[in-house]
Amino acid sequence: MVQLETARDLATAMAAEIACFEAYIATQKSFSSAIRERDWTSLQTAMSIMEDLARAIAARESLRADLFERLRARLGCEAGGLYRLALLLPEPERSELTDLYRRLKITAMRARFENASAGDLSAGNRDLLKAVIEELFPEKKVRIYGKSGRALQSESGALVLDAAL
């Protein structure tokens, strides 16, 4: 049957997308580790890998969406998500698709959490470095206050730092 073949293709696409997300999560962890260890070469490598993986995830997501719509059309399901569509499939394919969909959602959520964690780590390091620079170079403390009385971001001049800092 054409529907079962399309369902298998959809399952394969979902499994490939999950694998890309898992690789992305592992790279995010190495990205965070490189920041903590101040290993700039590893950081650059992780950033490059993450960029490639983000493109791969986008391509896999596009393929998955296309296969989902194709399966929806073949099964005659007009509306609803994957769970509604899976109800129209026989049992082995139904369980496989719903399990893969659940895994995909969980893996995407893990990637989002890991990304937020890396962003928080980077922001913390940036704020710490800014505070150290302001303390070491008080003449660089140029603060401009707005109408509300809050400090506004000012453009800071160029500052050359020793690599040991």
C-alpha positions as CSV (number, residue, x, y, z in Angstrom):
1,M,0.0,0.0,0.0
2,V,1.1,3.5,-0.8
3,Q,0.0,4.8,2.6
4,L,2.2,2.4,4.5
5,E,5.2,3.2,2.3
6,T,4.7,6.9,3.0
7,A,4.3,6.2,6.7
8,R,7.6,4.3,6.7
9,D,9.2,7.2,4.8
10,L,7.8,9.6,7.5
11,A,9.2,7.4,10.2
12,T,12.6,7.3,8.6
13,A,12.6,11.1,8.2
14,M,11.6,11.5,11.9
15,A,14.4,9.2,13.0
16,A,16.9,11.2,11.0
17,E,15.7,14.4,12.5
18,I,16.0,13.0,16.0
19,A,19.6,11.9,15.2
20,C,20.4,15.4,14.1
21,F,18.9,16.9,17.2
22,E,20.9,14.5,19.4
23,A,24.1,15.5,17.6
24,Y,23.2,19.1,18.1
25,I,22.7,18.6,21.8
26,A,26.1,16.9,22.1
27,T,27.7,19.8,20.3
28,Q,25.9,22.3,22.5
29,K,27.4,20.5,25.5
30,S,30.9,20.8,24.0
31,F,30.2,24.4,23.2
32,S,29.4,25.1,26.9
33,S,32.4,23.1,28.0
34,A,34.7,25.1,25.6
35,I,33.4,28.4,27.1
36,R,34.0,27.2,30.7
37,E,37.5,26.0,29.8
38,R,38.2,29.0,27.6
39,D,39.2,26.7,24.8
40,W,38.6,29.1,21.9
41,T,39.6,26.6,19.2
42,S,37.1,24.1,20.4
43,L,34.5,26.8,20.7
44,Q,35.0,27.8,17.1
45,T,34.8,24.2,16.0
46,A,31.6,23.7,18.0
47,M,30.0,26.8,16.5
48,S,30.8,25.6,13.0
49,I,29.4,22.1,13.7
50,M,26.3,23.6,15.3
51,E,25.7,25.8,12.2
52,D,25.9,22.8,9.9
53,L,23.6,20.7,12.2
54,A,21.1,23.6,12.3
55,R,21.0,23.5,8.5
56,A,20.6,19.7,8.5
57,I,17.8,19.9,11.1
58,A,16.0,22.5,9.0
59,A,16.3,20.3,5.9
60,R,15.0,17.2,7.8
61,E,12.1,19.2,9.3
62,S,11.1,20.3,5.8
63,L,11.2,16.8,4.5
64,R,9.2,15.5,7.5
65,A,6.6,18.2,7.0
66,D,6.3,17.3,3.3
67,L,5.9,13.6,4.0
68,F,3.4,14.4,6.7
69,E,1.2,16.4,4.3
70,R,1.6,13.7,1.7
71,L,0.5,11.0,4.1
72,R,-2.4,13.2,5.3
73,A,-3.6,13.6,1.6
74,R,-3.3,9.9,0.9
75,L,-5.3,9.0,4.0
76,G,-7.9,11.6,3.4
77,C,-7.3,13.3,6.8
78,E,-8.3,16.9,6.5
79,A,-7.3,18.3,9.8
80,G,-5.5,17.4,13.0
81,G,-2.0,16.6,14.1
82,L,0.1,13.4,13.9
83,Y,-1.9,11.6,16.6
84,R,-5.1,12.0,14.6
85,L,-3.4,10.9,11.5
86,A,-1.8,7.9,13.2
87,L,-5.3,6.6,14.2
88,L,-5.9,5.9,10.5
89,L,-2.9,3.7,10.2
90,P,-2.6,0.0,11.2
91,E,-1.0,-0.9,14.5
92,P,2.7,-1.4,13.9
93,E,3.0,1.8,11.9
94,R,0.8,3.7,14.3
95,S,2.9,2.9,17.4
96,E,6.1,3.6,15.6
97,L,5.0,7.0,14.4
98,T,3.6,8.1,17.7
99,D,6.7,6.9,19.6
100,L,9.0,8.7,17.1
101,Y,6.9,11.9,17.4
102,R,7.1,11.8,21.1
103,R,10.9,11.3,21.0
104,L,11.2,14.1,18.5
105,K,9.3,16.5,20.7
106,I,11.4,15.6,23.7
107,T,14.7,15.9,21.8
108,A,13.7,19.3,20.4
109,M,12.8,20.4,24.0
110,R,16.2,19.2,25.3
111,A,18.0,21.1,22.5
112,R,16.0,24.3,23.5
113,F,17.0,23.8,27.1
114,E,20.6,23.2,26.3
115,N,20.6,26.2,24.0
116,A,19.2,28.4,26.8
117,S,21.8,27.0,29.2
118,A,24.6,27.9,26.8
119,G,23.1,31.4,26.3
120,D,22.9,31.9,30.1
121,L,26.5,30.8,30.5
122,S,27.7,33.1,27.8
123,A,25.7,36.1,29.2
124,G,27.1,35.4,32.7
125,N,30.7,35.4,31.3
126,R,30.0,38.5,29.4
127,D,28.6,40.3,32.4
128,L,31.5,39.2,34.6
129,L,34.1,40.3,32.1
130,K,32.3,43.7,31.7
131,A,32.3,44.2,35.5
132,V,36.0,43.3,35.7
133,I,36.9,45.7,32.9
134,E,34.8,48.5,34.5
135,E,36.6,47.9,37.8
136,L,40.1,47.8,36.2
137,F,39.6,50.7,33.9
138,P,37.4,53.2,35.7
139,E,38.0,55.9,33.1
140,K,36.1,53.7,30.7
141,K,33.0,54.1,32.8
142,V,31.0,56.2,30.5
143,R,27.4,56.1,31.6
144,I,24.6,57.9,29.9
145,Y,21.2,58.1,31.7
146,G,17.9,58.3,29.9
147,K,14.8,60.2,30.9
148,S,13.6,57.4,33.1
149,G,16.8,57.6,35.2
150,R,18.1,54.2,34.0
151,A,21.6,53.8,32.5
152,L,21.5,53.4,28.7
153,Q,24.0,51.3,26.8
154,S,26.8,53.4,25.4
155,E,29.1,52.5,22.7
156,S,32.4,51.7,24.3
157,G,35.7,52.5,22.7
158,A,38.1,50.0,21.6
159,L,40.0,48.3,24.3
160,V,43.0,45.9,23.8
161,L,43.3,43.1,26.3
162,D,46.1,40.7,27.1
163,A,45.2,37.1,26.2
164,A,45.8,36.2,29.9
165,L,42.8,38.1,30.9
